[in-house]
């Protein structure tokens, strides 16, 4: 049972859609990176390591969004999604400028073209959602003790 001062809130609407998309991307990136690392790691170690890193970021972002009513998880969501944004922008740019570094695509290569650019758009939506859905502050502060 939830009280008025409880930090728990029900996620609905766009928040649920965002979590589902992050979860799907987490599963896709994890599956892709595991197969790449097991079967062909020697062929493109940088690309496949980055695919594994992106999978971990998507898993963390998914969990952080689910539990973002907590201040700690809210902060973790910010860090994970900002890291994701920097990753997709830097790896996307690097894969265009230095394609020889990426003999095989990663989740973030070419700004997520292999995933219909969802990796490029998703962090912007995630940051927007976090900005507009801050965790509630506790209603009653602990009373100060005076002597």
C-alpha positions, 0 to 999 in steps of 0.5 A: 500500500502506498502512502502520500509521502511514498516515492513510489509512483505508477509509470504510465503512458510514454514512460511505459513505452520508453521502458519497453523500447529500452528493454527490447533494445537491451535484449537485442543488443545483448543477443547481438553482442554475445553472438558477435563476441563468441563467434567472431571476436577476433575479427572486430574486437573494438566493435564487438566490445562496444556492442557489449558495452551498449547492451550493458548501458541499455540494461542499466537504463531500463532498470533505472527507468523502471525504478526512477521514482527513487532518487538514486535510480533517477540519478542512475538513469540520468548517467546511463542515458547521458552515457548512451547519448555520448556513445551513440553520437561519438561511435556514430561519428567515428564509424562514419569518419573511420569506418576501418575501425568498425569492420562489422557494425555495432549497435551505435555504428552509423547512429544506430542505422541497423536499428532504424536509428532508434539508438539515436532518438531514444536517449533524447526521449529518455532525457526528456522523460526524466526532465518532466518526471522528477521523483517526488520529494517527501512531503514531511521533513523530519522535525528539527531538534532544539535544545 
